Amino acid sequence: MDFRQLTYFLAIVDHGGFTRAAAALYVSQPSLSQAIHVLERDVGSSLFHRMGRKVVLTEAGAALVAPARDALRALELARAGVGAVRELRAGRLEIAAMASPAMEPLSTMIQRFTDRFPAVSIALRVALTREDVVERVRTGGCELGLLTTTTASPLPCADVVPHPVGDHRLVLVTPPDGPFPAGRAVRREQLEGRRLIVGQRGTGIRAYVDDLKAQGIDVGIAVETEHRMAFLPLVLGGVGLAVVTESWTDLAERAGALVLDLEPACVQRNVLLSRKAQPTPAARAFLDVAVPPAHRSSL
């Protein structure tokens, strides 16, 4: 049986016969009779006693009334739920993000989105590396992902759509009484012999430190951590210095740390990822809010 058949069945019950039901449904009486005939065949029993133009429910027909109403009510609720999601009056959007861009630009993106669509909840999932972000989006674990990369580091997957959402410079965070004066950029070679707090391999910040070593600049790794929020306490505790994105500047300075530019400047790109499949209404709306028009990819 299908929902059309149940609708026809209940119309006959509610209107007391085939003629009135057909008129109410705007269908021909033969079409209505044929649909009921198919329904009776599907359930294996007659549903009505035909008495001229009048009909009376059989025992099987009477047993079907309540389940039919429940089924149609469930369908209407499902349609309403889908409609609410489609119109962004409800729903949920899952986003995978690396630690640094999760501070900025993601915080600002979410603020703009929730201002416009407060009924849609957002779930943020931690991704330690850009490969983790790509994999979560590629497999559908999250519909969107945010990562940092460089122009020299293409995305490791062709099954996702990149949307550039701005660049961030790398900066050096030191204690307030650290080895470098405030207001003056720190050259790479000045990091020789310094102990650094770094993230795990696969992150742009770690790649910068590894690149220093490759250039012969001897830096030590004091702490390697996946917990980015540990960076500031460790720096302020004198454990080491940290290279982070400029999105950390306000938080670091409010905590009492010194934030210095690096020379030459190193820029990381923030990229929002979506799947190649048609995005959900919530994901589409988030992309419209987050991605500048000039940088939008065709979906």
N, C-alpha and C positions, 0 to 999 in steps of 0.2 A: 504494500500500500504506500501511497505518497500523500503529501500534505494537500494537494489539490483534491484528491479523492475524499479526504477527511473533511475538507471545507465544504464540498458538495454534500456529503452525508449530513453534516450538522445543519446546513441550510435547509435541507428537506425536513429535518426534525423541527427546526425552529419555525419554519413557515407552514408546516402542516401538509406539505404535498410537493409533487414534482413541478407543477405548473407555476406556483408562486415562487418556489426556490429558483427555477430557471430565470424568471423575470428579475428577481433580486440579484442574481449573479450575472445577468446580461449574457447568458448562454442559451443556446437552443435546447429545447426539452429532449430531443434525441441524443445530443451530446451529453447531457446530464444523465440520462438513463444509461447510456453506454458506460460512463465512468462508474456509476453505481454497480452495474453488472460486473465490471472488472474487479471492483472492490469486493463484491460478494464472492467472486471466484477466488480472490486472494485469501480471504478469511475462511473460505470453505463453508459458508452458511448464508442463507437469506437474511437480509437485514430488515426488510419491510414486508408486511402483508399488504398487497394491493387490493383496495376495495373501491373500484371505480376511480374517481379522481382523488379519493382519500387514501392515506397510507397509515398503517399502524406498525409500530416497532415490533419486531419479533423479539424473543428472549435474547438472541445473539445481538440484535441491534441495540437493545436497551443496555446490554453489557458493554457495548462499544462507546456509548455516548461520553461517559466521564473520561476514559483514556484519550478519546479523540480531542476533547476540550483541553486536557492537560498537554497533549502533544502540540496543539496549535498555540497554546499559551507559552509553552517553552520556546517555540519557534519565534514568536513575537519578542520574547525577552532576549533571545539570541540576536535577532535583527536589531533590536534597540541597543544592545551592547556593542555590536559591530558598528552601528551608526555613531555611537558615542565616541568610540575609538577613532573612527574615520573623521569625525568632526572635532577631534581633540578635546572632547568633554570628559575623557577618561583615557586610561592607558598607561603604559610603562615603557620606558626606553632604556636599554642597557648599553653602556659605553665602557670600553676598555681603554685605559690610559696609563702611560708611563708617569713616573712620579713628578718630574719637573713640569711638563705641560699641564698636569692635573691642577697645579697651582694657578698658572696662567699659560695660555689663554682660556683654559677650560672653565675656570671659575666665572669669568666674565660671560662666556658663551651661555653657561647654565643660567646665570642671572637674567640675561636677556630673554632666554627661552621661557623660563618660569614666569617672568613678568607677563608674557603674552599668553602662555598656556599653563596656568597654575594647576589644572586638574590632572596633568600628565606627570607621573612620578619618574624620577631618573635614578637608575642604579649604576653606580660606578664600580668597575671591576679593576683590580690592580693587575698591571702587566709589567713585568720586570724589564723586559727588553722589547725592542721594536718587532722582533720576530714573534714574540708572544702576542703583541697587539694584532699583527697581520693574521696570525693563525686563528685567533678568536673571531675576527671579522670574517675570514675566509670560510670557516666552518659553521658560521651562524650562531656561535656562542654569544656574541654581542653584535648588535647591528651596526654600531659605529665604533671607531677606535681613534685614539689620538697618540701620535708618537713624534719624536724628534729625529731628524736625519740631516744629512748634508748633501749638497749637490753632487758630491763625489760618491755618495752611497745610495744607489738606486734601491727601490723597494724590492725585497726578495720574493715577490709573488706578483703574477700578472692577473690574478683573479679578484683584485680589489681595485677600487677607484680612489685615487688620491685627490685631495682638495687642499692646496696650500692655504694656511691661515696665519701667516706672518712669521717673522724671524725673531730670534732672541740671541743676543751676544752672550758669550761666556764671561764670567767675572771671577775674581779671586776673593774669597772671604777669609779674613784673618781676625785674631783677637784685637781689641782696641789698642793694645800696647804691642802689636805685632812688629815684624821686622821691616815693614815698608811704610813710608810716610803717607798720610792721607792726601787725596787729591792728585796723586801722581800714578800714571799707568805703570804696571809691572811688566818688564820685558821677559820673554820666555827664559832667557839664559839666567835671569835673576832667581829663578826657581831651583837652580842647581843646589843640590844638597838639602833641599827642604823636604820635610815629611808631609805627605798629603793624605787626606781622607778621601777615599774614592768609592764609587759604586761598582757593581759587578760588571763583568765583561758583557758586551752587547749594548751598552748605553753610550750615548754620545759623549758624556762627561768622562767616562773611563777611556774612550777612544782618544780623547785629547791628551790624557796623561800618558797613555801608551805611545802616542806620537812623540811626546817629549823624549821619552826614553829612546825611541827609534832615531831621534836626531842627536843622540849622544848627551842629552841633558840628564844628569844623574839625579833623579828624584826618588825619594823613598816612599813606600806605602805604609803609613802608620796603621790605618784601619781600612779594611774593605767591608762594606756593609750594603745590604739590600734595603735598609731602613733609612730613607732620606731624612726623616725628621731627626735622626741622630746626628746629622752633620753639624748643626749649630751648637748643640751642647758640647760636642767633642772639640769644635774649634774654640769655643769660649773657655773650655777647660784646658786649653793649651796642648791638646794631643797632636794637632797638626793643622794645616791649612786645607781649604777645600775650593775646588773649581766647580762652580754651579752656573745655571743660567741666570740671566738678569732678572727673571721673574721672582727670584728669591730676595731681591734687594730690599724691599720694604720690610719684610719679615726679619731679615738679618740685621738691618739697622735698628729696628725697634728692639731687638734682643740685645743690642749693644755691640755688635760686631762691626768691623770695618769692611766696606765693600770697595774693591779697586778694579779698574779696567785692566785688561790684558793687552799686551802689544807683542806682535800684531794681533788685531782683533780676529776672533774666531766666531763665526755665526752659525747657528743651527736653525734649521727650518722646522716649523711646526706643521704637521700634516694630519688632517682629519681624513679617515678612511671610511668608505662605505662599500657594501657589496655590489657586485655588478647586477644582481637581481633587483627587481623593482622594490624600492624602499617602502616601509610602512609609512602611513601619514605622519606619525610622530617623528620618524627619522628624516623624512623629507622636510618637515617644518624646521627641525633642528639645523639641517644643512642650510636652509634658506636664511635662518637667523645668524648662523655662525660663519658662513663662507662669503667673503666679498664677491659681488657679482662678476668681477673680472676673472676670478679664480675658480668659478664653478665649472665642474665637469658635467657633461651631458649624461643624464641617467635615463 
